[in-house]
Amino acid sequence: MQHDDNLTAKLPNFVTHLECAMTGERHEADQIHNLSRAGKPLLVRYDLAGVKKALTKEKLAQRPPDLWRYRELLPVRDPANIVSLGETMTPIVSMPKLKAKLGGGANLVKDEGRLPTASFKARGLVMAVSMAKALGIKHMAMPTNGNAGAALAAYATHAGIKTTIFCPEDTPEVNVSEIALQGAAVYRVNGLIDDCGKIVGEGKAKVGWFDTSTLKEPYRIEGKKTMGLELAEQLGWQVPDVIFYPTGGGTGLIGMWKAFAELEEIGFIGSKRPRMVAVQAAGCAPMVKAFEDGTEHAPRWENAHTIASGIRVPQAVGDFLILRAVRESGGFAIAVEDSAISAALDEMAKEEGFLLCPEGAATYAAYKQSLADGRVKKTDQVVLFNCASGLKYPLPPIHRTLDRHKPIDYAAL
């Protein structure tokens, strides 16, 4: 990817400090951090008045169509530390047949499967790894349900950083293979992602690796927030009425909510916000339970199971941030059954020729459910997030054959 390095080198960076998401306590920028002193996620803060002076919509429009176009709102200070594999802007694809079938409403899917490593995890991990390079980190470790590990492996290898990755034993084969092939040491663990996370946490003290778990480092949020920056820009500096977002650890939902606040502060959008909908699977729905119970924290979900492995996160460290964004936006949290996820995936593929990943299919299933129960109107502009290429998941076997040596009944074809 071409970067206008001369321009970038001269640009000031606007990061002022990091802030505990729970207490607001200030932490210094340019130092290695995991959680805040209060044990909560850290948020990167910027001199937004400075950004407002330095960045115009016109200036932005002239830049290459990639994630780095938003550099004034990103934490990497020196462009030499950018570890890029070509983070392109992802398209918003309309679904006219399904729109007609549903009588209006969602005809927009933001397809994150076009990013490097074919998932939206590339956004968070390119930022985490670029900052790790800037801060001199030599060994990164993480728990993963698949796609995050693949992104970490790719970027860290590209940057010359060692990686060790732990995934649940039933993680899709393609994910485990791509993680290993892209240079990481990967281990299958007889447990779920939070069990893998405990191993990463315990190993930190013993091995000295850096814990890159969701929200346990400050920069994955900054990468993921580019989904919100990009979405607003692609919609002509407007925001949609509703966003359906597949929610496990919730980094993207938290990041987009932060992005909209920063965009308003620099004068790029007004005060309107999308209603943020956290989509979970019925077999692992801690956020839905906490939302419905009116609590700020979500207890661990026992016996978590779903075909959408990316949202099988029994306990999220940023639970209060997810719930805060959902409630402040007037949104909600919703659970969908695996049968509805499968049906949504089939319907989108057969009707529109668009292959969703199971987590993306969950957003379409949730949208249909929300239309039916009246929580979303047919007139609402809705954006669904498809977080990875459907090609990364097991596909149904097809057994139809044709023997070219026998007479062919063309009419039957």
VMD Tcl script that draws the C-alpha trace (Angstrom):
set ca {
  {0.00 0.00 0.00}
  {1.28 3.43 -0.91}
  {1.49 5.94 1.93}
  {2.12 9.62 1.33}
  {4.95 9.36 3.86}
  {6.25 12.91 3.50}
  {2.84 14.26 4.41}
  {2.40 11.73 7.24}
  {5.84 12.41 8.72}
  {5.03 16.12 9.03}
  {1.62 15.60 10.61}
  {1.31 16.04 14.34}
  {-0.18 13.15 16.30}
  {-3.05 14.07 18.57}
  {-2.95 11.37 21.27}
  {-2.91 13.09 24.68}
  {-3.29 10.21 27.16}
  {-5.11 6.98 28.00}
  {-8.06 6.90 30.34}
  {-9.61 4.17 32.50}
  {-13.04 3.43 30.99}
  {-14.52 2.92 34.47}
  {-12.88 5.56 36.69}
  {-11.59 8.10 34.16}
  {-8.11 7.91 35.75}
  {-5.41 9.22 33.41}
  {-2.57 6.93 32.23}
  {0.46 8.08 30.23}
  {0.55 7.52 26.46}
  {3.67 5.97 24.83}
  {4.08 3.32 27.55}
  {3.15 -0.35 27.53}
  {-0.26 -0.83 29.17}
  {-2.70 -3.67 29.60}
  {-5.73 -2.92 31.79}
  {-5.98 0.28 33.85}
  {-4.91 0.39 37.50}
  {-8.56 -0.34 38.32}
  {-8.38 -3.50 36.16}
  {-10.63 -2.09 33.42}
  {-10.09 -1.32 29.71}
  {-8.12 1.79 28.77}
  {-9.42 4.21 26.14}
  {-7.13 6.36 23.99}
  {-7.91 10.08 24.20}
  {-7.05 12.72 21.59}
  {-6.74 16.49 21.36}
  {-9.94 16.69 19.33}
  {-9.80 20.50 19.09}
  {-6.41 20.03 17.39}
  {-7.82 17.35 15.08}
  {-10.69 19.68 14.15}
  {-8.17 22.33 13.01}
  {-5.93 19.87 11.16}
  {-8.46 17.68 9.34}
  {-11.16 18.62 6.86}
  {-13.57 16.39 4.94}
  {-11.98 17.68 1.72}
  {-8.48 16.71 2.85}
  {-9.74 13.28 3.88}
  {-11.45 12.71 0.53}
  {-8.10 13.05 -1.29}
  {-6.41 10.24 0.66}
  {-6.05 6.58 -0.36}
  {-9.18 4.52 0.46}
  {-7.71 2.66 3.42}
  {-7.98 2.58 7.19}
  {-4.93 4.85 7.61}
  {-6.74 7.79 5.99}
  {-8.07 8.53 9.52}
  {-4.56 8.88 10.97}
  {-5.34 12.01 13.02}
  {-7.78 9.86 15.03}
  {-5.40 6.90 15.32}
  {-2.69 6.20 17.91}
  {0.34 5.39 15.71}
  {2.69 8.40 15.92}
  {5.42 7.41 13.46}
  {4.32 6.08 10.03}
  {7.43 3.84 10.06}
  {5.63 1.71 12.68}
  {2.58 1.05 10.49}
  {2.45 -2.72 9.84}
  {0.10 -2.80 6.85}
  {-1.17 -5.71 4.77}
  {-3.49 -3.44 2.75}
  {-6.43 -2.45 4.99}
  {-8.87 -1.31 2.36}
  {-12.19 0.45 3.03}
  {-14.86 -2.27 2.97}
  {-17.91 -1.94 0.74}
  {-21.50 -1.43 1.83}
  {-23.52 -3.85 -0.29}
  {-27.25 -3.42 -0.87}
  {-29.63 -6.39 -0.76}
  {-32.52 -5.35 -3.05}
  {-34.29 -8.75 -3.25}
  {-34.40 -9.20 0.50}
  {-35.46 -5.57 0.91}
  {-38.41 -6.20 -1.40}
  {-39.21 -9.48 0.36}
  {-39.21 -7.83 3.80}
  {-41.14 -4.81 2.53}
  {-38.38 -2.25 3.03}
  {-35.72 -1.80 5.64}
  {-32.28 -3.39 5.64}
  {-30.69 -3.41 2.31}
  {-27.19 -2.61 3.53}
  {-24.48 -5.03 4.62}
  {-20.99 -3.76 5.45}
  {-18.76 -6.57 4.27}
  {-15.72 -6.83 6.51}
  {-14.67 -10.07 4.82}
  {-12.73 -7.97 2.25}
  {-10.01 -7.02 4.75}
  {-6.61 -8.77 5.08}
  {-7.07 -12.20 6.74}
  {-10.70 -11.95 5.52}
  {-12.20 -10.64 8.75}
  {-12.85 -7.44 10.70}
  {-10.31 -8.61 13.29}
  {-7.66 -7.20 10.93}
  {-8.72 -3.66 11.94}
  {-8.08 -4.17 15.63}
  {-4.94 -6.25 15.24}
  {-3.20 -4.01 12.71}
  {-3.45 -1.25 15.31}
  {-2.41 -3.46 18.25}
  {0.61 -4.80 16.34}
  {1.65 -1.39 14.95}
  {1.59 -0.03 18.51}
  {3.42 -3.11 19.81}
  {6.13 -2.44 17.22}
  {6.25 1.23 18.30}
  {6.56 0.24 21.97}
  {9.21 -2.44 21.37}
  {7.11 -5.50 22.29}
  {8.80 -8.72 21.12}
  {6.27 -11.48 21.94}
  {2.46 -11.28 21.81}
  {-0.05 -13.86 23.03}
  {-3.84 -14.11 22.78}
  {-6.85 -16.38 23.17}
  {-8.99 -16.66 20.02}
  {-12.08 -18.29 18.54}
  {-10.23 -18.16 15.21}
  {-10.28 -14.91 13.23}
  {-8.50 -12.69 15.77}
  {-5.69 -15.22 16.08}
  {-5.31 -15.33 12.30}
  {-5.06 -11.54 12.15}
  {-2.57 -11.35 15.03}
  {-0.42 -14.08 13.46}
  {-0.35 -12.32 10.08}
  {0.46 -8.82 11.33}
  {2.89 -9.88 14.04}
  {4.82 -12.07 11.60}
  {4.85 -9.16 9.13}
  {6.32 -7.00 11.92}
  {8.84 -9.62 13.10}
  {7.10 -10.15 16.45}
  {6.77 -13.65 17.94}
  {3.22 -14.92 18.68}
  {1.68 -17.66 20.81}
  {-2.04 -18.29 20.37}
  {-4.54 -20.48 22.24}
  {-7.91 -21.52 20.84}
  {-10.79 -23.76 21.96}
  {-10.37 -27.34 20.69}
  {-13.39 -27.04 18.35}
  {-12.10 -23.91 16.57}
  {-12.69 -24.26 12.80}
  {-9.83 -26.12 11.11}
  {-9.25 -23.34 8.57}
  {-8.60 -20.83 11.37}
  {-6.14 -23.06 13.23}
  {-4.31 -23.81 9.97}
  {-4.08 -20.18 8.87}
  {-2.81 -19.14 12.31}
  {-0.03 -21.74 12.15}
  {0.75 -21.11 8.50}
  {1.13 -17.37 9.21}
  {3.91 -18.04 11.67}
  {2.32 -18.36 15.12}
  {2.66 -21.18 17.65}
  {-0.98 -22.23 18.09}
  {-2.41 -24.61 20.70}
  {-5.88 -26.17 20.94}
  {-7.18 -26.04 24.51}
  {-9.88 -28.24 26.06}
  {-12.08 -25.28 27.07}
  {-13.67 -22.05 25.83}
  {-12.09 -18.71 24.89}
  {-12.09 -17.39 28.47}
  {-10.26 -20.57 29.58}
  {-7.68 -19.81 26.88}
  {-7.53 -16.25 28.20}
  {-6.61 -17.50 31.68}
  {-3.62 -19.34 30.18}
  {-2.50 -16.15 28.43}
  {-2.86 -14.17 31.67}
  {-0.95 -16.71 33.76}
  {1.79 -17.05 31.12}
  {2.33 -13.28 31.10}
  {4.01 -13.44 34.52}
  {6.03 -16.56 33.64}
  {7.03 -15.95 30.00}
  {6.80 -12.17 29.78}
  {4.67 -12.15 26.65}
  {2.26 -9.26 26.04}
  {-1.42 -10.08 26.64}
  {-3.26 -9.06 23.46}
  {-6.69 -10.29 24.64}
  {-9.81 -8.32 23.68}
  {-9.87 -4.98 25.58}
  {-6.85 -6.00 27.69}
  {-4.73 -3.72 25.52}
  {-5.88 -0.23 24.47}
  {-5.39 -0.22 20.71}
  {-7.66 -2.89 19.25}
  {-10.59 -0.54 20.01}
  {-8.86 2.21 18.00}
  {-8.54 -0.08 14.99}
  {-12.11 -1.31 15.26}
  {-13.52 2.21 15.60}
  {-12.51 2.80 11.96}
  {-15.66 0.81 11.08}
  {-17.68 3.72 12.48}
  {-15.50 6.38 10.84}
  {-15.74 4.60 7.50}
  {-19.46 3.95 7.74}
  {-20.22 7.62 8.44}
  {-18.01 8.74 5.55}
  {-19.54 6.21 3.14}
  {-23.05 7.40 4.05}
  {-22.12 11.03 3.28}
  {-21.33 11.90 6.91}
  {-24.67 10.58 8.09}
  {-25.24 7.65 10.43}
  {-27.82 4.91 9.85}
  {-30.86 4.55 12.10}
  {-29.82 1.14 13.41}
  {-26.63 -0.95 13.45}
  {-26.85 -4.71 14.05}
  {-23.49 -5.89 15.33}
  {-22.41 -9.46 16.21}
  {-21.20 -9.16 19.79}
  {-18.74 -11.40 21.61}
  {-16.04 -9.30 23.27}
  {-17.72 -6.22 21.80}
  {-14.63 -4.26 20.77}
  {-16.23 -3.11 17.52}
  {-19.46 -1.93 19.11}
  {-17.51 -0.01 21.77}
  {-15.13 1.34 19.11}
  {-17.91 2.55 16.79}
  {-19.66 4.29 19.67}
  {-16.36 6.07 20.45}
  {-15.91 6.95 16.76}
  {-19.29 8.68 16.53}
  {-18.52 10.78 19.62}
  {-15.15 11.82 18.17}
  {-16.70 12.63 14.76}
  {-19.28 14.89 16.41}
  {-16.56 16.60 18.45}
  {-14.57 17.46 15.29}
  {-17.72 18.68 13.53}
  {-17.99 15.90 10.92}
  {-21.41 14.62 12.09}
  {-24.24 15.96 14.23}
  {-25.69 14.58 17.44}
  {-27.77 11.82 15.81}
  {-26.61 8.31 16.74}
  {-27.55 4.93 15.37}
  {-29.39 2.62 17.75}
  {-26.71 0.03 18.55}
  {-28.00 -3.54 18.64}
  {-25.78 -6.19 20.24}
  {-26.51 -9.51 18.51}
  {-25.73 -12.74 20.38}
  {-26.50 -16.43 19.93}
  {-29.17 -17.96 22.18}
  {-26.57 -20.49 23.38}
  {-24.24 -17.71 24.59}
  {-26.11 -14.51 25.43}
  {-24.60 -12.89 28.55}
  {-25.16 -9.34 27.21}
  {-28.82 -10.03 26.40}
  {-29.42 -11.30 29.94}
  {-27.62 -8.31 31.51}
  {-29.48 -5.88 29.23}
  {-32.85 -7.39 30.12}
  {-31.95 -7.58 33.83}
  {-30.92 -3.90 33.82}
  {-27.44 -4.64 35.20}
  {-24.12 -3.06 34.20}
  {-22.10 -6.29 34.32}
  {-22.81 -9.69 32.78}
  {-22.02 -12.86 34.77}
  {-20.25 -15.71 32.96}
  {-22.58 -17.68 30.67}
  {-22.29 -21.38 31.51}
  {-22.17 -24.15 28.86}
  {-21.82 -21.64 26.02}
  {-22.51 -23.18 22.60}
  {-23.34 -21.88 19.13}
  {-22.39 -22.49 15.49}
  {-21.30 -18.82 15.37}
  {-18.04 -19.47 17.22}
  {-16.88 -15.84 16.88}
  {-19.61 -14.68 19.30}
  {-19.16 -17.57 21.72}
  {-17.64 -15.42 24.46}
  {-19.00 -16.47 27.88}
  {-17.68 -13.40 29.70}
  {-16.51 -10.04 28.32}
  {-14.12 -7.73 30.18}
  {-15.81 -4.74 28.52}
  {-19.36 -5.81 29.38}
  {-20.21 -2.44 30.99}
  {-18.96 -0.55 27.90}
  {-21.07 -2.69 25.54}
  {-24.18 -2.24 27.71}
  {-23.51 1.48 28.08}
  {-23.32 2.00 24.29}
  {-26.45 -0.08 23.71}
  {-28.46 1.79 26.37}
  {-27.19 5.31 25.57}
  {-28.08 4.79 21.91}
  {-31.60 3.56 22.63}
  {-30.64 0.20 21.18}
  {-31.05 -3.29 22.61}
  {-29.40 -6.69 22.93}
  {-30.99 -9.65 21.15}
  {-30.36 -13.40 21.01}
  {-31.02 -15.62 17.98}
  {-31.21 -19.41 17.79}
  {-28.64 -21.37 15.77}
  {-31.45 -22.60 13.50}
  {-32.30 -18.97 12.65}
  {-28.60 -18.23 11.99}
  {-28.37 -21.18 9.54}
  {-31.61 -20.16 7.81}
  {-30.42 -16.55 7.48}
  {-27.09 -17.66 6.00}
  {-28.89 -19.88 3.44}
  {-31.43 -17.20 2.55}
  {-28.83 -14.47 1.98}
  {-26.68 -16.82 -0.15}
  {-29.53 -18.22 -2.26}
  {-31.47 -14.95 -2.69}
  {-28.62 -12.46 -3.07}
  {-25.53 -14.54 -3.87}
  {-23.90 -13.10 -0.74}
  {-22.08 -15.56 1.51}
  {-22.22 -14.38 5.12}
  {-20.18 -15.83 7.95}
  {-22.32 -17.36 10.75}
  {-21.81 -14.27 12.96}
  {-22.87 -12.01 10.09}
  {-25.88 -14.27 9.45}
  {-26.81 -13.79 13.11}
  {-27.27 -10.05 12.43}
  {-29.66 -10.76 9.54}
  {-31.60 -13.25 11.69}
  {-31.75 -10.66 14.50}
  {-32.92 -7.97 12.08}
  {-35.79 -10.17 10.84}
  {-36.73 -11.00 14.43}
  {-36.65 -7.28 15.38}
  {-38.86 -6.33 12.41}
  {-41.34 -9.02 13.46}
  {-41.47 -7.91 17.10}
  {-41.65 -4.22 16.20}
  {-38.36 -3.10 17.77}
  {-37.19 -1.92 14.34}
  {-39.37 -0.27 11.70}
  {-39.43 -1.13 8.00}
  {-38.61 2.51 7.24}
  {-35.41 2.46 9.34}
  {-32.10 2.57 7.52}
  {-30.31 -0.46 8.91}
  {-26.71 -1.62 8.50}
  {-25.77 -5.23 9.23}
  {-22.14 -6.12 9.83}
  {-20.78 -9.22 8.12}
  {-17.56 -9.70 10.04}
  {-15.71 -12.29 7.94}
  {-15.72 -14.10 4.63}
  {-18.19 -16.97 4.59}
  {-15.46 -19.01 2.87}
  {-13.62 -19.41 6.21}
  {-16.33 -21.73 7.54}
  {-17.41 -25.29 6.72}
  {-19.77 -25.27 3.73}
  {-22.45 -27.89 2.95}
  {-21.28 -30.84 0.80}
  {-22.76 -31.06 -2.71}
  {-23.15 -34.51 -4.29}
  {-24.73 -33.87 -7.71}
  {-22.72 -35.50 -10.54}
  {-22.97 -35.97 -14.30}
  {-21.54 -38.90 -16.28}
  {-20.33 -37.53 -19.62}
  {-20.18 -41.06 -21.12}
  {-23.96 -41.60 -20.81}
  {-26.74 -39.80 -22.70}
  {-27.43 -36.45 -21.05}
  {-31.04 -35.40 -20.47}
  {-30.56 -31.69 -21.15}
  {-34.21 -30.90 -20.48}
  {-33.71 -32.07 -16.89}
  {-30.77 -29.69 -16.49}
}
mol new
graphics top color blue
foreach p $ca { graphics top sphere $p radius 0.5 }
foreach p [lrange $ca 0 end-1] q [lrange $ca 1 end] { graphics top cylinder $p $q radius 0.2 }
display resetview
